[in-house]
């Protein structure tokens, strides 16, 4: 299946990516491939219209790869970053509260 979606990355995610080892990068690359094929396969984040989350296990900790569909344009997927579940997504809420549905 050929996807028409283009992946874009926040600077926050780019900094995270630079700090990951090759094993972690491979895990994330596989998730990116899956969401590029079908970005609607994963659930939306509560309170957000276009933000979705993917489960990832990084170094034994369950976290979420968060992304926004149709941002900045209709055929784009914006990779927001990886956020810890145990923090109740507080880091995510601080950085991306402007994406919250009104």
Secondary structure, DSSP 8 states (H G I E B T S, - for coil): -----EEEE-HHHHHHHHH--HHHHHHHHHHHHHHHH-TTSS-B-TTBSSEEEEEEEETTEEEEEEEEET-SSTTEEEEEEEEETTTTTHHHHHHHGGGB--
